[in-house]
């Protein structure tokens, strides 16, 4: 008999199939993604027929956590709790969701699930699950009046969480994600969920899971080529680096950066490591992990993005300098960003990187 106890609405969500155009891929067998980090589980749900959803990262045994918010238009929950001077040092889950600020309600469902499992911060006879969250804006893709992720989405995603390889592409919080919106939504391309991990010979494991919904282009730092981004009016890619340097930008505002709607974007994610870190050390890792966004997204951390990364330390692994962990975190974040757009599939009117001719 299943140990999960689903409310009726969550049962309905569990029966859903990925939305049309879902990337839904699993990482290469050599890289299971974020779940390579011991103590981490991932569950994802997409709403039926609507390009939106939520992604839940569980740490059932608790994980020391911190967050770094560098975008100018964030949508977050419980990030103040993650400051080192505050009392609670560990979390039990992190939620990434579509649906803009409406999607923050998904964390309520994750809390309900964890409480039913007896997981949470002990306060007398009570267990209070600690569940920070961050959201991205995908309302323009889903459409006016479309359903948004809510508590039942969070519950169902948490109930599905496990250590199986993480699905990527048009799934979970990345189902409706897009990139390259400097020229407006009409010239954007498909973003999504990506994941990556690094395992060192000494047993240290660092992983990342990123939902990529950026204003900017996605650039491969190894080649300097744009992988996905603003589409040129005549076909191909415009290259945001050139648009932003153009002294006489196009009238549509692409060069001036006036195309995107403020707050209608955002790249969010989780990095995790099996090291024993203090919350202050985890905060340094979260800050350094943003370097991975800066290597692969141009421009990044804009007033129109709410870029937010969480760092989780599950412990039990080898000792390692925080600087080394942070550098590895930046590397897996960069790999996960590239993985997100390369795994994504097109939606009507929104092509994906895989649709472009190979250079």
N, C-alpha and C positions, 0 to 999 in steps of 0.2 A: 504493500500500500504506500502511496506517495506520502512523504512527510510534509508536503506543501499544503497549505490551507488557503484556497483561492476564493475571493469574493466573486460573485457571478460576473461582474464586469471584467475582472481580470481573466477569468476563464475565457471570455469572449475574445480578449486581446491575444491570449495564447494560441488561439486557433487561427490567427491571421497569417497571411503569407506576406512576404516582402512586397513593397509597392512595385508597380510596373517600372522597368528599367533598373531594378536593383542590381548593384554590383555583387553584393553578397559573397565575396570570395573569402577564403581562409588564407593566411599567410603561407609561404613556402614552408615545407616540413622542417627545414633547417632553422626556421625562426618562428616560434609560436607566438611571438609578440609579447604584450604586457604580461600575460599569464605565465611567462617563463619565470617571473619573480615569485618565489614561494610565498604562499599566504594570500595571493591575489586571485580573484575570480572576476569574470566579466559576463554580463548579460545584456542583450539588446532587443528592442522591440520597435517595429515600425507600425504606424496606424494603417488600417485597411484602406487601400486605394488612395492614400494621401501621402505625399513626400515629406514626412516628418516622423520623428520618433525620439526615443531616449536610450541612453547608454548608462549602465550602472557598473561601477567598479566596487566590488565587495572586499573588505578585509575583516572577515568574521572574527578573527582573534584580536582585532585592533591594530592600528598602525599609527606611529607618530606622523603627524601631518603638518604641512605648511602650505601657503598659497602666495603667489605673486601675481598681481594684477597690473598690467602695463598698458592696456588699451584704454582709450578715453571714453568708452561707452559700455562699461561692464554691466552684466546682470548676474548677480551672485547671491549666495545665501551662506551664512555661518562663516564667512571669511575672517571676521573680527576675532572669532573664537580661536583661530589658528595662529594668532600672534604669540610669540614666545613668553610674554609676560603674563598671559592669561592662564587660568587654572587647568582646563582640560587640555591634555597634550595629544590625545589619540582620537582617531575617527574610526568608524565601522564601515563606511561607504562613502563614495563620491559619485554624484550624479552629473552627467552631461546631458543636456536636452535641447531639442529644437523648441519652437513655439514662442520665442522671445520671452518676455517676463512671465507670460502665462505658464511657461514650461517649468518654472521654479516649483510649481505645485507637485511635480513628479517626486520630489524628495519626501513628501508626506506619505506616499505609497511605499517608498523604500523603508521609511521608519516603521510603518505598520507591519511590513514583512519581517523586519529584524526583531521587532518586539515579539511577534508570534514565535520567533525562533529562540527567544530568551537572550538576545544579544543587545548589549547597550552599556552605557556608563552607569555604574551602580550608585544610586542615591537612596540610601535606606532600603526599603523593600522594593524599590522601583528600578527598572532598567530603562535608561533613556538612550536610544541610539543617536549617535552623533553623525550627521549626514550633511556635509557641505555640498553645494551645487553651483553650477554655472550654466548659462544658457547662450544660445546663438539665435540670430534672427533668420527665420526661413519663411515668414508669413507671406512674402511676395511670391514664393514658389507654390506654397500650398493654396493660396487664394483667399479672398475675403469670405469669411463665414465658415471656412474649413475647420474640422476638429483640430484641437491642439493636444499635445501630450499633457497628461494630468496624473493624479495619484494612481489610477489604475494602470497606466503605462509603467510608472515606477515600480509598482508592486509586481507586475508581470515580468519586467526585466530582471528584477532582483531574484525572483523565483527561478528564472532560467539561468542565472549566473552559475558558472562553473569554470573549470580549468581547461576546457576544450579550446582549440585554436580560435582566435578571435575573428569573427566575420568582419570584412572591411569593404569599403566602397560606399554604396548608397544604402547604408544601414544605420540603425539607431539614430543618434543625434546628427549623423551626417546624411540622413536620407534626403533632405532638402537643401543641403549646403551647396553654395556656389562660390566661385572665385573670380577675380579679374573684373571688379565692378567700378573701376575708375571711369569708364565710359558709360556707366549706367547698366541696369539689369539686362537690357536688350543685347549687350555685347559680352555678357558673362559666360563662364564655362562651369562645368560641374565640379564641385568639391566632394568631400565625403569623410569617411573614417579611415584612418591609417594606423598602423602599429608596427613596432620594431623592438628588438632587444639585443643586448650584448652580454655574453657570458665569458668571463675571464677564466684563465686556467686556475686561479686561486679560489674559484667558486663565487666570486662577486657577480651578481646579476643585476643589470639595470635595464628597465623597459619603459616604453612610452606608448600611449594611445592618444591620438589627436583627432579632433573634429575640425576640419579645415573649411572655413566659411569666410575667407578673407576679402577685403577690398582689393588687395594687391595681387600681383602675378605670383606664380609659383616657379621658382628658379632652381635648377639643379646646380648646386655649388661646385660639383665636380667638373662640369662642362661650361657653366655660365649660360646655358640655354634656358629659355622659358619653356616650361613643361605645359602649363595651362595658364590662361589669363585673359586680358582684354583682347577681344577679336578685332582685327583691323576691318575697316569698312569695305575694303576690296577683297577680303578673305585672308586667312592666316592669322598670325598673332601680331598685335600692334607693338608690344613690348613697353610696359609701363615705365621702364627706365628712360626710354627715349621720349615718351609722352611728357613726363614730368620735367625733362630738361628743355622741352620745346618752348622757345620764347614767344611763339605765336600759336597757342594751342587751338585745337579744333573747336568749333562753336558749340559742340555738344558738351564741352567742359571736360573731356577726357584728360587733356594735358594739365588742366588746372586742378584736377581732383575734385571737381564739383559735381561729378556724375552720381556718386553713391549717396544714398540716403544716410543721414547721421544715425549711427546705432544699428544699421540694418546689416550687420556683418558679424565678425568675431571668430577667432580661432581659440578653442578651449581644449584642455587635455589634462592628462595625468601622467606623471613619471613616478616610477617606484623602484626601490632598491632593497636588497635583502641585508642591508647593513644596519647596525645599531646607531641611530642618530638622535641627537637632542632636537627639540623643535627649532631652535636657532640654527642648527646645522641643516635641517631640512629646508628652512627658509632660504639659506644660501644656495642649496641645490635647485630649488624652484626658480630662484633668480637667474642662476647660470643656465638653466634649461631654456630660458627664453632666447639665448643665443642661437639655439637651433631654429627658432622662428625667424630670427633676423637673417640667418644664412639662406633661407629658402623662400621667404615671402618679401616682396618688394612692392610698395612700402608696407611696413608693419607697425603696429602700436600707434595707429592713427586715431584722430578724434572720432572716426566712424567705426572703429573696431573696439571690442571689449575684451581683448586678448588676456586670458587667464590660464595659468598653469598651477596644478596642485602637485606637491611632492609627498610621497608616502614612503616610510621606512618600516619594513616589516621585521627586521632584525634576524638574528640567527646566522648571518653570513660572516665572512671574514672582515677584519678591520681594514679600513682603507681611508686615506686622506680625503677630506671633504672636497678639496679642489679636484681630485681625480674623479670622484663620483659626479660632481657637477659637470665636468668636461664630458664624461660619458653620457650624462643626461642630455646635454645639448646635442650630442651626436645622434642619439636614438630619436630625439624629437625631430631633427632634420630628416632622418630616414623615414619617420612615420608620416611627416607632411608629404613627402614625395610619394610614399605608398598610398596615401589617401587619394590623390588625384589620378595616379596611375591605375588604381583599382576601381575608380568610379565609372559608372555607365551613364550614358546620356539620358536626359528627360526631354519631352517635347520642347523644341526651341532652345535647348541648353545642351550643346555638345560637350563631350568629354575628351580628355587628353588622348584616349585610345582612338578617337575618330580623326585625329590630325595625321597628315602624311608624315612619315618618318623623315627626319632631316638627312 
